[in-house]
Amino acid sequence: MRIFDMKKKEVINVCDCKRLGFVGDVEFDPAGGCITHLIVPGPGCLAGIFGREKEYVIPFCDVKQIGKDIILVEIRELKDVEKVCPIL
């Protein structure tokens, strides 16, 4: 699977059935060549006009299943994977 294909998939948390959004990017370990995190942009700030308020950085070990259209992740506390985006 290519990163481009992952960007078309929606990420859903199986713990609370919350739709987190679509994969925006991935982090990987250059030494091993393995994906370490999925990055999902969070909801927009003021209707998306001023960018993003936060993003979800999801460890790849929390990915439970990758399907045709969605990626299922298991995250008990969303606060653990939320990162505040810097304001420009």
Backbone as a chain_set.jsonl record, in Angstrom:
{"seq": "MRIFDMKKKEVINVCDCKRLGFVGDVEFDPAGGCITHLIVPGPGCLAGIFGREKEYVIPFCDVKQIGKDIILVEIRELKDVEKVCPIL", "coords": {"N": [[0.844, -1.176, 0.0], [0.487, 2.23, -0.729], [1.445, 5.503, 0.481], [-0.103, 7.505, -0.603], [-2.474, 6.111, -1.128], [-3.331, 5.638, 1.473], [-4.068, 8.163, 2.297], [-6.596, 8.508, 1.313], [-8.276, 7.252, 2.992], [-10.564, 7.117, 5.715], [-10.177, 7.699, 9.192], [-11.224, 5.954, 12.003], [-12.095, 5.736, 15.382], [-12.356, 2.877, 17.283], [-13.078, 2.662, 19.922], [-14.858, 4.698, 20.745], [-16.299, 5.152, 18.492], [-15.802, 7.455, 17.057], [-15.313, 9.652, 14.362], [-12.294, 10.534, 13.171], [-11.097, 11.782, 11.034], [-9.378, 12.158, 7.875], [-6.392, 10.514, 6.805], [-3.587, 12.535, 6.896], [-0.858, 12.607, 6.727], [2.121, 10.623, 7.218], [4.446, 9.334, 9.633], [7.663, 7.929, 9.563], [10.201, 5.497, 10.32], [13.323, 6.087, 9.269], [15.556, 4.425, 9.358], [14.622, 1.798, 9.654], [12.574, 1.775, 7.84], [9.888, 1.564, 8.415], [6.463, 2.45, 9.07], [5.686, 4.667, 11.667], [3.821, 6.421, 12.843], [0.494, 7.634, 12.221], [-0.74, 10.629, 10.906], [-3.372, 12.699, 11.486], [-5.157, 15.412, 10.484], [-6.826, 17.618, 12.675], [-10.09, 19.03, 13.564], [-10.985, 22.117, 11.928], [-10.051, 25.494, 12.78], [-12.24, 28.014, 13.645], [-14.121, 27.5, 11.479], [-12.262, 26.537, 9.691], [-10.891, 28.656, 8.6], [-8.617, 29.82, 9.759], [-6.712, 27.806, 9.766], [-5.645, 24.798, 11.428], [-6.502, 23.663, 14.69], [-5.623, 21.531, 16.191], [-3.994, 18.323, 15.838], [-4.11, 14.791, 15.253], [-1.821, 12.466, 16.3], [-1.193, 9.375, 15.721], [-0.015, 6.413, 17.05], [1.326, 3.756, 15.119], [1.017, 1.215, 16.092], [-1.459, 1.255, 17.268], [-3.253, 0.949, 15.257], [-5.804, -1.06, 14.172], [-7.122, -2.268, 12.045], [-6.952, -2.108, 8.522], [-8.987, -1.171, 6.055], [-10.842, -1.202, 2.931], [-11.96, 1.38, 2.635], [-11.691, 2.615, 5.116], [-9.75, 3.166, 8.123], [-9.335, 1.502, 11.069], [-8.773, 2.378, 14.372], [-7.592, 1.956, 17.742], [-7.999, 3.838, 20.392], [-7.871, 4.743, 23.604], [-7.868, 7.156, 25.131], [-8.313, 10.138, 23.621], [-6.924, 12.435, 24.139], [-4.357, 11.64, 24.541], [-3.214, 11.392, 22.038], [-3.535, 13.808, 20.816], [-2.146, 16.736, 19.462], [-1.219, 20.078, 19.761], [-1.399, 22.399, 17.184], [1.023, 24.677, 15.947], [0.479, 28.169, 15.994], [0.378, 30.315, 13.272]], "CA": [[0.0, 0.0, 0.0], [1.231, 3.485, -0.825], [0.971, 6.581, 1.355], [-1.184, 8.168, -1.348], [-3.696, 5.33, -0.912], [-3.757, 5.813, 2.864], [-4.675, 9.49, 2.442], [-7.99, 8.43, 0.879], [-9.025, 6.475, 3.978], [-11.002, 7.811, 6.915], [-9.745, 7.05, 10.424], [-12.311, 5.857, 12.976], [-11.702, 5.152, 16.661], [-13.32, 1.828, 17.628], [-13.475, 2.775, 21.337], [-16.034, 5.569, 20.872], [-16.871, 5.275, 17.138], [-15.616, 8.83, 16.597], [-14.619, 9.852, 13.098], [-11.196, 11.457, 13.427], [-10.763, 12.482, 9.8], [-8.62, 11.403, 6.884], [-4.946, 10.533, 6.996], [-2.962, 13.667, 6.233], [0.552, 12.317, 6.521], [2.633, 9.528, 8.044], [5.832, 9.412, 10.073], [8.273, 6.619, 9.46], [11.56, 5.327, 10.801], [14.151, 5.947, 8.072], [16.501, 3.316, 9.498], [13.932, 0.529, 9.421], [11.628, 1.908, 6.739], [8.534, 1.227, 8.877], [5.597, 3.543, 9.503], [5.596, 4.742, 13.126], [2.63, 7.173, 13.243], [-0.415, 8.262, 11.258], [-1.077, 11.997, 11.3], [-4.71, 13.052, 11.017], [-5.488, 16.792, 10.853], [-8.035, 17.755, 13.478], [-11.079, 19.983, 13.041], [-10.474, 23.45, 11.643], [-10.265, 26.588, 13.716], [-13.155, 28.996, 13.074], [-14.598, 27.018, 10.182], [-11.134, 26.238, 8.82], [-10.314, 29.863, 8.012], [-7.3, 30.095, 10.326], [-5.921, 26.59, 9.87], [-6.042, 23.723, 12.328], [-6.228, 23.875, 16.104], [-4.874, 20.376, 16.676], [-3.924, 17.175, 14.955], [-3.97, 13.533, 15.949], [-0.633, 11.706, 15.933], [-1.62, 8.057, 16.184], [1.008, 5.372, 16.885], [0.887, 2.732, 14.175], [0.645, 0.016, 16.837], [-2.878, 1.39, 17.626], [-4.063, 0.624, 14.082], [-6.33, -2.411, 14.336], [-7.452, -2.852, 10.746], [-6.983, -1.202, 7.375], [-9.937, -1.688, 5.095], [-10.887, -0.568, 1.605], [-12.288, 2.796, 2.747], [-11.443, 3.165, 6.445], [-8.719, 2.618, 9.003], [-9.836, 1.412, 12.431], [-7.744, 2.517, 15.395], [-8.097, 1.8, 19.101], [-7.391, 4.854, 21.245], [-8.695, 4.891, 24.816], [-7.949, 8.584, 25.453], [-7.89, 10.949, 22.475], [-5.973, 13.448, 24.602], [-3.011, 11.075, 24.45], [-2.687, 11.508, 20.68], [-3.744, 15.171, 20.312], [-1.042, 17.684, 19.546], [-1.641, 21.416, 19.375], [-0.671, 22.92, 16.04], [1.532, 26.021, 16.189], [-0.257, 29.259, 15.327], [1.288, 31.056, 12.372]], "C": [[0.892, 1.243, 0.0], [0.635, 4.524, 0.122], [-0.178, 7.318, 0.69], [-2.512, 7.442, -1.137], [-4.22, 5.485, 0.504], [-4.458, 7.15, 3.069], [-6.142, 9.506, 2.027], [-8.872, 7.75, 1.914], [-9.356, 7.307, 5.207], [-10.605, 7.003, 8.142], [-10.881, 7.116, 11.444], [-11.788, 5.154, 14.223], [-12.755, 4.132, 17.079], [-13.796, 1.928, 19.074], [-14.732, 3.617, 21.511], [-16.724, 5.829, 19.533], [-16.772, 6.691, 16.587], [-14.835, 8.849, 15.294], [-13.545, 10.916, 13.324], [-10.817, 12.28, 12.202], [-9.997, 11.57, 8.863], [-7.131, 11.527, 7.169], [-4.364, 11.703, 6.21], [-1.513, 13.394, 5.881], [0.918, 11.111, 7.381], [4.05, 9.88, 8.493], [6.401, 8.013, 9.944], [9.702, 6.657, 9.977], [12.457, 5.126, 9.584], [15.129, 4.779, 8.157], [15.841, 1.98, 9.169], [12.962, 0.563, 8.26], [10.199, 1.576, 7.109], [7.762, 2.48, 9.276], [5.506, 3.505, 11.025], [4.323, 5.43, 13.597], [1.804, 7.572, 12.026], [-0.725, 9.653, 11.779], [-2.394, 12.363, 10.637], [-4.989, 14.493, 11.438], [-6.808, 16.837, 11.61], [-9.012, 18.729, 12.846], [-10.465, 21.365, 12.87], [-10.835, 24.451, 12.715], [-11.16, 27.629, 13.03], [-13.514, 28.654, 11.639], [-13.455, 26.804, 9.189], [-10.436, 27.445, 8.234], [-8.876, 30.072, 8.48], [-6.473, 28.829, 10.544], [-6.501, 25.602, 10.866], [-5.658, 24.062, 13.766], [-5.363, 22.751, 16.66], [-4.828, 19.31, 15.597], [-3.763, 15.934, 15.819], [-2.735, 12.818, 15.41], [-0.818, 10.325, 16.554], [-0.494, 7.048, 15.97], [0.482, 4.241, 16.003], [0.496, 1.444, 14.888], [-0.816, 0.06, 17.285], [-3.812, 1.134, 16.443], [-4.494, -0.831, 14.201], [-6.652, -3.067, 13.006], [-7.459, -1.758, 9.684], [-7.882, -1.845, 6.336], [-9.867, -0.943, 3.774], [-11.081, 0.937, 1.707], [-11.906, 3.424, 4.077], [-10.265, 2.474, 7.127], [-9.293, 2.644, 10.414], [-8.658, 1.478, 13.396], [-8.391, 2.345, 16.761], [-7.328, 2.741, 20.014], [-8.329, 5.077, 22.423], [-8.917, 6.358, 25.153], [-7.438, 9.396, 24.27], [-6.876, 12.013, 22.881], [-4.54, 12.952, 24.507], [-2.396, 11.256, 23.068], [-2.899, 12.893, 20.074], [-2.483, 16.001, 20.496], [-1.545, 19.02, 19.033], [-0.766, 21.89, 18.226], [-0.171, 24.327, 16.364], [0.734, 27.05, 15.398], [0.739, 30.074, 14.527], [1.319, 32.508, 12.671]], "O": [[1.929, 1.276, 0.663], [-0.529, 4.432, 0.512], [-1.13, 7.714, 1.362], [-3.554, 8.08, -0.985], [-5.432, 5.465, 0.718], [-5.343, 7.264, 3.917], [-6.86, 10.446, 2.367], [-10.088, 7.677, 1.737], [-8.538, 8.096, 5.679], [-10.684, 5.775, 8.138], [-11.429, 8.185, 11.714], [-11.129, 4.117, 14.139], [-13.928, 4.481, 17.216], [-14.818, 1.337, 19.423], [-15.586, 3.289, 22.335], [-17.641, 6.647, 19.46], [-17.573, 7.083, 15.739], [-13.829, 8.155, 15.142], [-13.86, 12.065, 13.632], [-10.266, 13.372, 12.34], [-9.976, 10.352, 9.044], [-6.674, 12.534, 7.711], [-4.615, 11.847, 5.014], [-1.0, 13.881, 4.873], [0.106, 10.641, 8.178], [4.761, 10.627, 7.82], [5.706, 7.026, 10.187], [10.324, 7.716, 10.058], [12.363, 4.091, 8.924], [15.492, 4.203, 7.131], [16.428, 1.137, 8.491], [12.564, -0.482, 7.745], [9.374, 1.33, 6.229], [8.343, 3.451, 9.762], [5.277, 2.446, 11.61], [3.787, 5.069, 14.645], [2.34, 7.816, 10.946], [-0.948, 9.831, 12.976], [-2.526, 12.345, 9.413], [-5.053, 14.774, 12.635], [-7.779, 16.181, 11.234], [-8.796, 19.201, 11.73], [-9.533, 21.732, 13.586], [-11.8, 24.275, 13.459], [-10.842, 28.073, 11.927], [-13.245, 29.418, 10.711], [-13.664, 26.882, 7.978], [-9.492, 27.298, 7.458], [-8.014, 30.458, 7.689], [-5.616, 28.799, 11.427], [-7.707, 25.582, 11.109], [-4.619, 24.671, 14.019], [-4.484, 22.981, 17.49], [-5.525, 19.386, 14.586], [-3.335, 16.014, 16.97], [-2.619, 12.592, 14.206], [-0.624, 10.136, 17.755], [-0.059, 6.841, 14.837], [-0.669, 3.825, 16.133], [-0.278, 0.655, 14.347], [-1.373, -0.976, 17.646], [-5.031, 1.105, 16.613], [-3.658, -1.727, 14.316], [-6.481, -4.276, 12.846], [-7.912, -0.638, 9.921], [-7.584, -2.916, 5.807], [-8.951, -0.155, 3.533], [-10.455, 1.696, 0.967], [-11.803, 4.648, 4.168], [-9.854, 1.372, 6.763], [-9.693, 3.702, 10.9], [-7.681, 0.741, 13.261], [-9.592, 2.562, 16.919], [-6.175, 2.492, 20.366], [-9.454, 5.547, 22.249], [-10.046, 6.76, 25.434], [-6.25, 9.345, 23.952], [-6.063, 12.444, 22.063], [-3.61, 13.752, 24.404], [-1.171, 11.271, 22.94], [-2.489, 13.135, 18.939], [-1.842, 15.968, 21.547], [-2.213, 19.09, 18.002], [0.46, 21.795, 18.287], [-0.891, 25.095, 17.002], [0.362, 26.804, 14.251], [1.794, 30.47, 15.024], [2.031, 33.26, 12.006]]}, "num_chains": 1, "name": "protein.A"}
